[in-house]
Amino acid sequence: MVDNDPTDNDLRIDPNVIASLCYDSYNRLGKSGKPNPRKNEYTVIAGLVEYREKTSPKVVCLTTGTKCFPNNVPYRHEDIVDCHAEPLLKRAFKCYLIEMINDWFDTNKNLDQFYDKVLSGRHYCLFVSQFPCGSFSRWKGDYQNNSKNKRIRVNRKPGRGEFCPKAACVHKIAKWRIFGLQGSRLFDIIGKPIIFNHIVIGNCETDNLETLDGFDLVKDYLTTDQKEYSKVANNLIGEFQFSQPYHLHFAQQFRHQEFVKNNTPCGSSIVAWMNCDKNLKTEILANGRRLGATKRKTFPNTLGTSIVSDFYLRQNIEQLIVKLNVKNMYSEKYQKDWNTVQNFFSIFKDWPIIDV
């Protein structure tokens, strides 16, 4: 379906076009990190499509992934724990943003007009090949349901293996829709959240009957409860848009065998983002580390650490802040408002302490 809501004044999208753009970008990548059809493997694909004035939409970030690695928790700064496609997409977007900022600064030598000249004319649409984890299932225990609005506290990553202390993807997407994909430290540089107002879900659930219920659940997760917001509105100090409209779409034509759930999830992940040369730069992960890296034997050990890990992302962002001589403290507002809503918004309550 195509959303033609006249109140949406930013852009109009065709969900099947968005899905096709992501699939075409996926097909142009190499075979490494992709599901093995002989083993009946599947994966989840997530993409971020960027719209700019007078230009065609393009995929600027693309990721795949289905697994979490709880054993990486003690080393979570070097090794990635949550290798689901959606959290990896945020990491890819940070890399894309870092390259964009560096490219602008090297040419203009200041950031005075970076947001107005570069970011203000860009709009983003999030694509995921199936419903984000947490929409239907949660980690063990009773399903906490409010009969009035179906809201529940934060789900942990569902799965059959070891408990993973990470918020489910549907909760993370709800956070990004308000606080942006850039994270807190890049917020010091940009000063405004980079959000997406359109979300496209592919038709890759095993049981298509889940689709109708899934849309209602996802909409409920992503819609700000006005009663909860009214209780906390006076305590918020940032300029985050808690009532920003969003549009959820279904790409019915997007159904490809390598993305349809089965019993064999692909063990590796792909992380790709557009670099300054307008090409997708890729990183292949296995077990939360660069593909081909030796297993961790000692700590610390960054030889196999991915460029999209917390270790390198934080290092690159801090170097960027020093290079730009950034004095802003917008991240303090980010953190204070995030801490506030965790206490008042049911969808963010019980957020894992180690999660980011």
Summary of the structure (lengths in Angstrom):
residues: 356
radius of gyration: 19.5
end to end distance: 33.1
largest distance: 57.6
contacts: 1130
relative contact order: 0.20
helix: 36%
strand: 16%
